[in-house]
Amino acid sequence: MLFGEIPLSDAEGSILAHSVKMTNAIFKKGRVLSASDISALEADQILTVIAARLEATDVSEDEAARRIAAVLAGEGLRVGPAFTGRANLIADKLGLLTFERDVIERINLVHEALTVATLPEFELVENGGLVATIKVIPFAAPAS
């Protein structure tokens, strides 16, 4: 992932790292800049943005979180929709949560961009209850 100040001429498709306030609008952090966004920024005489650009070897934060959640979703769990770099594992039924603690610990050591948090093992979970959260902290993670 490339990160830093980007001239608007190179910013289409990049992800805003900070919200940008204009005269008549605010573009929030995390927005993927479109051609019309660039035009609006130029019209407000904003020349650069602080943004992230994904490289060919990167996966977006939502996709990375979704992929990991899909691998971790075992019997009785479903993956919630990925948003802001987070995907949740949700219980499909009443049950007792069990998992291999060493697997979670190994995943948390894969890359500093990634974390998996769970309820305590042997917790009683309700249907629809949150069991775990997979979070990708920056805007992207290496696909590897």
C-alpha positions in Angstrom: 0.0 0.0 0.0 1.3 3.4 -0.9 0.3 6.1 1.6 0.8 9.9 1.6 0.1 13.2 -0.1 -1.2 12.7 -3.6 -1.8 15.3 -6.3 -5.4 15.3 -7.5 -4.2 14.4 -11.0 -3.1 11.0 -9.5 -5.8 10.5 -6.9 -8.7 8.8 -8.7 -9.3 5.4 -7.1 -7.3 6.3 -4.0 -8.7 6.0 -0.5 -9.0 9.1 1.6 -6.9 8.8 4.8 -8.6 11.9 6.4 -11.9 13.6 5.9 -11.8 16.6 3.5 -14.1 19.5 4.2 -15.2 21.5 1.2 -17.4 24.5 0.9 -20.6 22.5 0.3 -19.6 18.9 1.2 -17.5 16.7 3.3 -15.7 13.6 1.9 -15.2 11.2 4.8 -12.1 9.2 5.6 -12.2 5.8 3.7 -13.9 7.3 0.6 -12.7 5.9 -2.7 -12.2 9.0 -4.9 -14.1 9.0 -8.2 -13.6 11.2 -11.2 -16.5 13.4 -10.0 -15.0 13.6 -6.5 -11.8 14.9 -8.1 -13.7 17.5 -10.0 -15.5 18.6 -6.8 -12.2 18.9 -5.0 -10.6 20.9 -7.8 -13.6 23.2 -7.9 -13.0 23.9 -4.3 -9.3 24.6 -5.1 -8.0 21.6 -3.1 -4.8 20.4 -4.9 -3.7 17.4 -3.0 -5.2 14.8 -0.6 -3.7 12.4 2.0 -4.7 9.0 0.7 -3.8 5.3 0.3 -3.4 3.5 -3.0 -3.5 -0.2 -3.1 -0.7 -2.1 -4.9 -1.3 -5.2 -7.0 -0.3 -7.4 -4.0 -2.8 -5.7 -1.6 -6.3 -6.7 -0.7 -8.8 -4.1 0.5 -9.5 -4.0 4.2 -13.1 -5.3 3.8 -12.1 -8.1 1.4 -9.2 -9.2 3.7 -11.5 -9.2 6.8 -14.2 -11.1 4.8 -11.7 -13.8 3.6 -10.4 -14.5 7.1 -13.9 -14.5 8.6 -15.0 -17.0 5.9 -12.1 -19.3 6.8 -12.8 -19.1 10.6 -16.6 -19.5 10.3 -17.3 -23.0 11.6 -20.5 -24.9 12.3 -23.1 -22.7 13.8 -21.5 -19.4 12.7 -22.1 -17.0 9.8 -20.1 -14.1 8.5 -21.6 -10.7 8.8 -21.1 -8.1 6.0 -17.6 -6.6 5.9 -17.5 -2.8 6.6 -14.7 -0.4 7.6 -12.2 -3.3 7.6 -14.2 -5.4 10.0 -16.1 -8.7 9.5 -18.0 -10.3 12.4 -18.7 -14.0 13.1 -22.3 -14.3 14.3 -23.9 -17.3 16.1 -26.6 -19.1 14.0 -28.0 -20.9 17.1 -27.7 -21.2 20.9 -24.6 -23.0 21.8 -21.2 -23.1 23.6 -18.3 -21.4 21.9 -15.3 -23.6 21.3 -12.2 -22.8 19.1 -8.6 -23.7 18.9 -6.9 -20.9 20.8 -3.5 -21.6 19.2 -5.0 -21.0 15.7 -6.4 -17.6 16.8 -3.0 -16.7 18.4 -1.1 -17.7 15.2 -3.5 -15.6 13.0 -2.9 -12.6 15.2 0.9 -13.0 14.6 0.6 -13.1 10.8 0.7 -9.4 10.2 0.4 -6.2 12.3 -2.5 -5.1 10.1 -4.7 -7.9 11.2 -6.4 -8.9 14.5 -9.0 -11.5 15.5 -10.9 -11.0 18.8 -13.3 -13.6 20.2 -15.5 -14.1 23.2 -13.9 -16.3 25.8 -13.8 -19.9 25.0 -16.8 -21.9 26.4 -19.0 -18.8 26.5 -22.7 -19.5 26.0 -23.8 -17.7 22.8 -27.3 -16.8 21.7 -28.6 -17.1 18.1 -27.6 -13.8 16.4 -25.0 -13.0 19.0 -21.5 -11.7 18.1 -18.9 -14.3 18.6 -15.7 -12.8 17.0 -14.5 -9.8 15.1 -11.8 -9.8 12.4 -10.3 -6.4 11.9 -7.9 -5.2 9.3 -6.5 -2.0 10.8 -5.2 0.0 7.7 -7.0 0.4 4.4 -5.5 -2.8 3.0 -3.4 -5.8 3.9 -0.9 -7.9 1.8 -2.8 -10.6 0.0 -0.2 -13.1 1.1 
